[in-house]
Amino acid sequence: MNVKTEGTKLIIERTFSVSQERLFKAFTTSSELEAWWGPKGWKTTNKRFEFKPGGLWHYCMKCEDKSQGDFYGMESWGLAKFKEIQAPERFLYEDMFSDEEGNVNGELPGMDIEVLFVPAEDGTKLITTTFFDSEESLNRLSEMGMVEGTASQMDRLEEYLK
């Protein structure tokens, strides 16, 4: 996995040995997304998933791994709004922290995330670009473990696709 920052952008790239269409489906089908989304030891449940422009994705990630100490039992709710979809090449969504009812947590930064699926010689290159409102917001979420969580999540996706 390659990770870089450019100003207020966090760019993560990883190649998967599946077709563009297969990788896109893993991200855009509710049951598939629940099977691998989130860091290792966490389970994702989609309360709402409407993959269409203007559609909402309301989800909960819950730590089920007792070895993760204080994180065990913790829930992290998110609310996303799909902005643009061009299957199977890309989609863009706004992602925000929320509560169980879908109320946005204004104390944590929201972000726009563009997900690209680029055909590659050995499969499909996934490129996610996360756009923050400031470098401070990017640094804050990085300090919360966003990059490590994404790396763990990408490992789960790799395993799921096998």
Salt bridges, closest charged atoms under 4 A:
GLU6 OE2 - LYS4 NZ 3.71
GLU6 OE1 - LYS9 NZ 3.59
GLU13 OE1 - LYS125 NZ 3.70
GLU32 OE1 - ARG22 NH1 2.78
GLU32 OE2 - LYS25 NZ 3.31
GLU50 OE2 - ARG48 NE 3.01
GLU84 OE1 - ARG90 NH1 2.79
ASP112 OD2 - LYS83 NZ 3.05
GLU114 OE2 - ARG90 NE 3.03
ASP155 OD1 - ARG14 NH1 2.81
GLU158 OE1 - ARG14 NH2 3.65
GLU159 OE2 - LYS162 NZ 3.75
